[in-house]
Amino acid sequence: MRGAVALVTLNRPESANTLNLQMGMDLLAAALTCARSAGVRAVVLTGAGKSFSFGGDLRAMASRETAGDDYIRELTTYLHAAIAHFTRMDAPVVAAVNGTAAGAGVGLVAMADLAVCARSAKFNLAYTNAGLSPDAGTSFLLPRIVGARRAAELLLLNRTLTAAEACDWGLVNEVVADEEALPRALAIAEQLAQGAQGAFGATKRLLASSLGAFESQMNLESETIAARAVSPEGAEGISAFLEKRKPQFPQRG
């Protein structure tokens, strides 16, 4: 805690803050704590070390072999529940993007109420490069933030966005010097912590309701990515990523 501001840090810097099952559980626990604590009036979400988050931990997914779909289903259940709680809680959530955000890391930026990023930050969805489909709400939130055509470009072509482009496209609110990303996000959160929490919460829930079937879409994302992970494309894509080579996706007849 920083006064009335809760600092939630994705803390696997040795793995670029990739999301494994334990981190999914921890993130949900953090979201529940923030939502239930009257002392938490704003939240800052950031990553430890040089990266915000590289998204799902493909090495953990690959190690489960035939149980990979169950592992991913369980991981995304925790992750998506955390996102739902962050979206609906009274306390505004500010993302401090301190480095690369990829895959589900982009979803965590998109679900935040406000986002500040370092000038050197980059954003890449990366799912289809690994033979996978989107999760973390990206298939729902990105079209609403950047528009359907740009979302398709990010998801199908895996275009990497610079910090300036992410700001221009509306994915983040502000770009600052690398060393200022977290301090700036904390300053915004401290300002919000002085505001009308009931009004903030009501506004957030109105915005969440305006999203309609957001949580249903995340359920569909969970089932789809779990199925993709154990498909021939997913198996090849994950193996290629871990082996640092270009995937050779099987051709469909």
Secondary structure, 3 states (H helix, E strand, C coil): CECCEEEEEECCHHHCCCECHHHHHHHHHHHHHHHHCCCCCEEEEEECCCCCECCECHHHHHHCHHHHHHHHHHHHHHHHHHHHHHHHCCCCEEEEECCCEECHHHHHHHHCCEEEEECCCEEECCCHHHCCCCCCCHHHHHHHHHCHHHHHHHHHCCCCEEHHHHHHHCCCCEEECHHHHHHHHHHHHHHHHCCCHHHHHHHHHHHHHHCCCHHHHHHHHHHHHHHHHCCHHHHHHHHHHHHCCCCCCCCCC
